[in-house]
Amino acid sequence: MGDERMGLAGTVALLATTIAVVFGVALSTEDRASSRVSETSAGAAADEPAPKLDSEELLQLGLDRAPTVARRVAEIRGIEFDQVPKPQVTDIESLRGLAEDEIAKPKVARTLAAGEAELKLLGLLEPEASLADVSTDVTADAAAYYDPKEKELFLLGDAVPAGPALAEFILAHELDHALEDQVFGLPSSQASNDDQALAESALVEGSATALMTEYAARHLAVTDLLSESGAIESDTSDLPPVILAQVTFSYIGGQQFVDELRASAGGGWDLVDFAYQRRLPASTEQILHPEKYLDDEGPLPVIGPPGAGAGWEQVDAGAVGEFITREILRQDAQDPGADAAAAGWGGDRYRLFHRDGAPDDCVANCRDEYALAIAWRGDDEDESAELNEALNDFVERSLGGVAGKDGETWALEGGWAATEISGDVTTLALAPDKALARLLARPARQVE
């Protein structure tokens, strides 16, 4: 819902996930590999403070090391560069400026406004929060980025000053983006829906994360990485949980997906190449359950909910997917039933409507000026029934719904919710009044 690559111009390496990968490498690397001293840190004692890099030193290191790192990346990846991009150094404020310029574009602004309304209606974003602000704030945790449009690679001088090993680690991640872009072309975020766009992001970031993990195990001293990453302050506490979950999903969930593809190909990258060249992942369900990608099990078709009628305009439509369905149901959940209910996802369609004449900006929880309906199709009728029950619990638990006597509508603060189930399709509707909520909750007709 409102992806737009978080408002950024390209793919980014984020410090929080980079540090998480460092510790993952440390846990998975054998002791003898962990104690190996890399070329860039030969002779440094493990107990000495990590060397610091200023921006000029970082740029020089990037220029000096890029050819060697690129050669190693290409060797691991099994494909060749047409041309190795020269690293440049910028800073967080410059990257933030790029994000702000992107967000100012009318199409992106409309997408973010719709995404903000959807997240607030579902309780995934606080009423006072701004998705545009969140999209720029995420740049404060960036370490580097690759811009596939301009074919440029940047290290952030004020984000990775901690030492040469960590800088090389991050450089390997971004050079993998550049390599895959040259050979395959990175997905351009023109997917038919935002669930598919998130799945494609997981392939891109997961591939680069898997690559840099293997790069570190082969070529870097993990003791140096641990020392240098410990000097970095990465604060994601201000990020809404759903945004942090999406970031983690793209990097860590994407890496797990890529690892499964490689395991199925005997350790090689053939199936990852296939994913880029022949069949991009179609849904977050395929990322969460790689066997469904391998079996080419795509989303089941669903016809979206009905229109809202006179006085309302549709401003967004798409698919939320299994990942966001899981995040919706996880809110305030006390047991693992939410994940099990989401795992029955077979397909979905949503529609967001805006009241004619109402301001585009959300007011409080958006329930006065927006209406949202999501129709889910379960893998079978039992899965749909399980999801319907979980949705009813979600409305009462997370949205504070007060159930009506019919068992299908709930009074909310400033609006109403309704659910309905028919066969393997269950629908949730959120609207300003009860009648509209019931109208939008009419189950979508099953499509064979």
Sequence and secondary structure as in RCSB ss.txt:
>XXXX:A:sequence
MGDERMGLAGTVALLATTIAVVFGVALSTEDRASSRVSETSAGAAADEPAPKLDSEELLQLGLDRAPTVARRVAE
IRGIEFDQVPKPQVTDIESLRGLAEDEIAKPKVARTLAAGEAELKLLGLLEPEASLADVSTDVTADAAAYYDPKE
KELFLLGDAVPAGPALAEFILAHELDHALEDQVFGLPSSQASNDDQALAESALVEGSATALMTEYAARHLAVTDL
LSESGAIESDTSDLPPVILAQVTFSYIGGQQFVDELRASAGGGWDLVDFAYQRRLPASTEQILHPEKYLDDEGPL
PVIGPPGAGAGWEQVDAGAVGEFITREILRQDAQDPGADAAAAGWGGDRYRLFHRDGAPDDCVANCRDEYALAIA
WRGDDEDESAELNEALNDFVERSLGGVAGKDGETWALEGGWAATEISGDVTTLALAPDKALARLLARPARQVE
>XXXX:A:secstr
   GGGG SSEEEEHHHHHHHHHHHHHHS HHHHT   GGGTT  TTS      HHHHHHHHHHHHHHHHHHHHH
HHT   SS    EEE HHHHHHHHHHHHHSHHHHHHHHHHHHHHHHTTSS TT  HHHHHHHGGGGEEEEEETTT
TEEEEETTTS S HHHHHHHHHHHHHHHHHHHHT    S  SSHHHHHHHHHHHHHHHHHHHHHHHHHHS HHHH
HHHHTT     TTS HHHHHHHHIIIIIHHHHHHHHHHHTTTSSHHHHHHHHT     HHHHHSHHHHHTT    
 B       TTEEEEEEE  HHHHHHHHHHTT SSTHHHHHHTTEEEEEEEEEEETTS SS  TTSTTTEEEEEE
EEESSHHHHHHHHHHHHHHHHHTS  EE TTSSEEEETTEEEEEEEETTEEEEEEESSHHHHHHHTS   B  
